[in-house]
């Protein structure tokens, strides 16, 4: 028995991997599916899966520097991007600004640090807001000035995304160079969240 519910998750496995797919699910206090999967998922559990979709991904033909700005579990698409960089030995510059409230909330930190140690074109700023405060215009200005004609990717809570986008535009970045992935759950029904990429 039980009810079917629908959720959208970002693949965290590298692009091109087809023998299995990986998602990362943060256990949320009031999360219906996240609590179920952490407590009940077994090898014989039945889950319906749709094909991956969306526009929030790297163009493998592009050579421009990539700047990723995220907060909290919004780091999952960037974990996939960094894993893809490592798998393909991509020579583009990639910088991740990863914001979390405290040290223990940085997911996959040791794995990410391993990529920084191994690949000189990958850099990461672990920004602990309880010590350093929230993302500020000064940080954005520095990022924009550090790279030549970069592409920006943003993922995180809606207020964080809007704030980061506004600061990028204020720094002179064109809207066409800013990519945002949003996960929105309608209040009317938690069972049918929408996933949009812009």
Residue pairs with C-beta under 8 A, 6 or more apart in sequence:
3 191
4 48
4 191
5 32
5 33
5 190
5 191
6 191
6 192
6 193
7 33
7 193
8 183
8 193
8 194
8 195
9 23
9 24
9 25
9 76
10 23
10 24
10 56
10 76
10 77
10 80
10 181
11 21
11 22
11 23
11 52
11 80
12 22
12 23
12 24
12 76
12 77
12 79
12 80
12 83
13 20
13 21
13 22
13 80
13 83
14 80
14 83
14 84
14 86
14 87
14 88
15 57
15 58
15 60
15 80
15 84
15 87
16 84
16 87
16 88
17 87
21 49
21 52
23 76
24 73
24 76
24 79
24 107
24 108
25 33
25 34
25 37
25 38
26 34
26 72
26 73
26 107
27 34
27 35
27 38
28 34
28 35
32 190
54 181
54 195
54 197
55 179
55 197
56 77
56 153
56 155
56 179
56 180
56 181
56 197
57 77
57 81
58 66
58 81
58 84
60 88
60 90
62 92
62 151
63 92
64 92
64 149
64 150
64 151
65 92
65 93
65 94
65 95
65 147
65 148
65 149
65 150
65 151
66 81
66 92
66 93
66 94
66 95
66 150
66 151
66 153
67 94
67 95
67 97
67 143
67 147
67 150
67 151
67 152
67 153
68 78
68 81
68 94
68 95
68 96
68 97
68 152
68 153
68 154
68 155
69 97
69 99
69 135
69 143
69 152
69 153
69 154
69 155
69 156
69 164
70 78
70 96
70 97
70 98
70 99
70 154
70 155
70 156
71 98
71 99
71 100
71 135
71 156
71 157
71 160
72 99
72 100
72 101
72 105
72 156
72 157
73 107
74 154
74 155
74 156
74 157
74 160
74 161
74 181
75 96
75 98
75 107
75 108
75 155
76 107
76 155
77 153
77 155
77 181
78 96
78 98
78 153
78 155
79 107
79 108
79 111
79 112
81 94
81 153
82 94
82 96
82 112
82 115
82 122
83 115
84 90
85 92
85 94
85 115
85 119
85 121
85 122
86 115
86 118
86 119
86 122
90 121
91 121
92 121
93 121
93 122
93 123
93 147
93 150
94 121
94 122
94 123
95 122
95 123
95 124
95 125
95 143
95 146
95 147
96 112
96 122
96 123
96 124
96 125
97 125
97 127
97 135
97 139
97 143
98 106
98 112
98 124
98 125
98 126
98 127
99 127
99 129
99 134
99 135
99 156
99 160
100 106
100 126
100 127
100 128
100 129
101 128
101 129
101 130
102 128
102 130
103 128
106 126
109 126
112 124
113 124
115 122
115 124
116 122
116 123
116 124
127 135
127 139
134 163
135 160
135 163
135 164
135 167
136 167
137 167
137 170
137 171
140 164
140 167
140 168
140 170
140 171
141 171
144 150
144 168
144 171
144 172
144 173
150 177
151 177
151 179
152 168
152 173
152 177
152 178
152 179
153 179
153 180
153 181
154 160
154 161
154 164
154 165
154 178
154 179
154 180
154 181
155 161
155 180
155 181
155 182
156 164
158 182
158 184
161 180
161 182
165 178
165 180
168 178
169 175
169 178
179 197
179 198
180 197
180 198
181 195
181 196
181 197
182 195
182 196
182 197
182 198
183 193
183 195
184 193
184 194
184 195
184 196
185 193
185 194
186 192
186 193
186 194
